[in-house]
């Protein structure tokens, strides 16, 4: 593709060299540069892409997009190269998203793109939307925390919201594969870093806003601003679907150009849902005055299912067909997965890693089995938001009978320091009912061993993850494998 077309609309300030250079690929990682690549030098948080321009040229880059033209010229001179085209832009990060969309021929415009943002529920909602629309006969794509799918072909995901090149490359594959819909998680960090700039969304969904990512955003107000920015930039022909039971539900859409559609489990809204009854096997819902059964459980899942139903109806699906399809959906991996064990025991594996998510899951388990002992096992991630650690401890203390505090992905923090932060959120009563065991597998074995007849044990924080990061080592760690192994030995 010709450079001039690739950089159109990316905020070009100046061009030095040949604007008609033939571009074979676009990269913002110098390690991926090949002959004929356009290298975009992005100023990141850990490093500045401008310092890798000479390396990119050495690997065959023929054109460079940069913010600092003087630095780029120095790098070209350092590489001893001639005929390199330099393109100066106001923001390399913004230009990266626009350039990626241009290079892949703006694939989001050829799909019905649905994005969801919020603290909790994103993965479940997009995963089940993908499954439901597939069941309704459509070819669909998925971009999620767990996996990316082009039709039925899946690959492991790295980030909640991938980089713009990966996003547009995958969407281009979806278009080529005949996909009609793409369902995508949109994180606050992804919005702030402009990873979704240049994408044309048909639907934006807001789930909820609670405590998370303050290690990155620093303040809740900034976290909210980044979420809201997603809706502020939706086009007029899009739909903004929002949960009005969340106190920020209407704040999210107050400046959007899109058509606002509301959903609620407590108030009058465009679409509503009520839980009629529930057990560990599922729940009976009244969705827009029609009854529907789901094998998912919990109020938070009622919201997720309502968001899915609302999205499908807004996009023109028959409500009754949607309810039938909803009843066949299974939970997303690592979301309230129930493993039944000896002594009538239930081990629940869930990704809950925020105060609100932990509270939702514990309340659900308490409501379903109020007379059973409830044991909560959890830890908190290292090198991440420290302020939520005592909050999660207070919630566990309030809602669980016994608590096992252990490691999660401690990363480069000492697990003992993380556990101390958690312990600080408990009073004397909470500490007396708690065990502190650094090794997570040992902690799981202990929780099962001390559980009473018919107990419910929640393993919170890991969910779908099949690894644990301690220090800089990423090792295999699958809680389902561990629990099943313990139960097999017990039998």
C-alpha angles and dihedrals in degrees: 000000000000115000093231091061094043094056097041112133094006096118100263115192100175142353126209113189135007115350089188096061114138111247119207098182143349122235140172092184113075090208090066097048117122136175110306096014125151107225117206111204106213123187101229134184096255100030143005116245089211089074090061097054094100090050091050091050090050089056093052108276110157098187136032131204112204145156097215108056095183092054090047091052090051090051091050089051090048089054090050090226132151131201095031113149115221121203119191118205135177093239123016090194093057092041090053091060094046093044092049090051092048095047092054091044096254097288094182088069089060094052134061095245118202119187129186127197132180138102099271135022100033098117095043092047098049093041092052092043088055092049094044097048089046088053089050088060103263128129105235144181129215133202110185146143091262103040146340118234133196100192104310095337112101136192130185115266124227103193134023087242113023125217117279094255093054092044095052093041091054092045089051088054089050091053091048090049091053097252115165099188136039122193116200141183112227114199126199089240090051090053094046091049090048094239089144097044111123094028120121110221121196093189133024118190127197116201108174143309123232139141114316144113094024088137085070105029095036094206135046089231091059091046089053092046092056092049091048092049088068091062094039089062099046112118123246093254092057131090124239107204113193139182104232092190087074111082090231095046096104093034088064093059102034093105101030123122090207125098108268119228119182133208131187144171092200111029142045108281142147088272127019141185136192131187109233097181139338144188136167087282095059144282140274112231135193104215114185088338093307121109121235134171123224131183088215117095138207138051091267088059091048086059091047092050092046090052089051092048092047092049093050093048092047089053091055105264119146109260094224093050089049092052091051090049091047091056091061097050119115123209120273112259113283095012112120092325109178122214112187115213142176121301089036089288125161122204112195118199115200137163092227104146102150129071093249094047092048091049092049093051096045092048090050093050091046092050094049096046107020094163097049124093109256118210119188120202116186147139135185132244120259123235088026139098106323096188094074094058098081090039091058090047091054091050093049090048091051099047108027129070093214133013133207113195115199144143127302118173096328092176110177096343121094110257089221090058092050091049090050090055089051093047090054089067093061130082125217092278093052094048091049089058094046138089121201113209119163098199106076096205091051088047091054091050090049093049091053092045095052095042117114126229110298094007125161115224120194117203101195132189107029103063110150094004114114096191142058126214115213114170104330094323119106108200133179111268120162114174093197090056091047095048094045090049091052092048092048090052091048091053 
